Amino acid sequence: MTEILTRLPQLGQWGGTDELLAIQDQQVGQLLRWAAASPFYSRRFGAGVPASRADLLALPLTTKQDLRDNYPFGMLAVPKERLATYHESSGTAGQPTPSYYTEEDWVDLTDRYGRKWVGMDASDTFLVRTPYALMITGHLAHASARAVGATVVPGDNRSLAMPYSRVVRVLHDLDVTLTWSMPTETLLWAAAARAAGHRPGTDFPALRALFVGGEPLSPARRRRISEIWGVPVVEEYGSTETGSLAGECPHGHLHLWADRAIFEVHDPATGRTSPDGSGQLVVTPLFREAMPLLRYNLEDNVEVSYDGCPCGWHLPTVRVLGRSAFRYSVGAANVTQQRLEELVFSLPVQDEVLFWRAKAEPHRLTVEIEVPDARRDGACLALAAAVREEYGIDADVVGVPPGSLVPLHLLTAVHDVVKPRSLFGADEDWGKALLYY
Ligand SMILES: [Zn+2]
């Protein structure tokens, strides 16, 4: 495995964008030969196998629908014996979106995940709080931590065995130093920690950073999470079909791993792609053998820029808008989740607002925030004023008591993890036979 690692480009091996492009060009031919071995791309290529970047860029985009249509192994480019893992993305019920990787592909995957400005080493205790079932995210973080010798606490967020009370217990009792989750999780932990009598900012002294991804995160919410826990929030961007695509530099910018993949920005309105600008992110992972993806459209809305960053990585930066770019009309205003989130989390930390929801109707915007009694009137007035200032509309801002949007029992409940059972005593409920979850 280390042999493969030495073949992969490492941060600092190039001194500018031209050298970065040369690194990409070096791998393109190999990637296209790998791709030719898959039934899907061999059909697409026809008689001649493309060989250069120009050939690659002349190919049509690969879509999520292509992956679904070729479920399960129509994209497979290696003998099945070489596969290490099989995954499916979250989302649309019915049609699965498959992805699979060889052991060698995994070296690139784990290495990319590990490229964060807050590094991980053998002294770390790392709580993985993303799904393990089918998706890649939990396994990716897990493998990356194991590769550097850290202690992994597998805390799958979709498992009944790991309610919030248990997350708080392990964070506290095991001196967890790093975590991996969606940003919203860290706010739920904060509420669960308080419900358990802990103060998030002071009672978890071992915690060094919170790694987050999987959800758009506004600067204000990110600052608030960091303020509550007293540690940096380190963002990451990727997908199950590709693994990590971008990570954060010491200057807080999200950089695309353009030494490991070719990135393009697609404008669905014109059908054109360009290296930077606004549109949908299109990615061609360069070191992926089991299931090569050529010009795969992630359909996430992004802004890509090649402006310099003081970190000196010479990698493009990306702003991920995700589906949050979707707008709802309220009167003449266009309301987005990203902007509303920014306003909610710009309320002072003393208002203790962690959770909110909003309903955008054609002529009415209703925003609910969870806020303690003593701060309710002030917080609602301030948020209504901020919405008026931003959108020019009078929103109904309603303060609801803590526990209204996120019920307290969800934060404090302790589930018994039981095993299936068939024999019951006279006073026991045999209605629970076999169904153990
Ligand atoms: Zn940077």
Residues whose N, C-alpha, C, O or C-beta is under 5 A from the ligand:
A	BS01	ZN	C249 H251 H253 C309 C311
